[in-house]
Amino acid sequence: MSLTKSLKYHFLWVLYFGFVAIAVVLHQGEPTFTASGPYALGKPLVWLVYLAFLAYSLWVSSKENFFKALQRMAPILWCRQVGIDLYLGVAFFGFLMYLNEGSLVVLLLWAVPMLIFANLATLLYLALNYQSIVAHFVS
């Protein structure tokens, strides 16, 4: 497969890993992989869930083209319902992100990746910001 064809076929993954690199490099505030205080074990667990979901997503994309699968699923009403459910959850997480960051700009910067990659983006945000999110709920 030529480089051009490979990049076209894997465009979403190139875009995703570019987003991940930017998010990790620009992340400030708390340590990337460790947490302290109450529920500190949750951060490495979130990272494990994120990495497992990422690995599964990569495996699935190696077996089947996302857009072709979406075309087959789109007419099925339950698939539409699951898609709406997914994006309601993503919107809720966006609201949680806004409450955590206190910045509409940060929310808007994450909005496009969340719309394209859904839980691959939300899990990354949760893994990076676990301690600050938990701090809102634990006094």
Secondary structure, 3 states (H helix, E strand, C coil): CCHHHHHHHCHHHHHHHHHHHHHHHHCCCCCCCCCCCCCCCHHHHHHHHHHHHHHHHHHHHHHCCHHHHHHHHCCCHHHHHHHHHHHHHHHHHHHHHHHHHCCHHHHHHHHHHHHHHCHHHHHHHHHHHHHHHHHHHCC
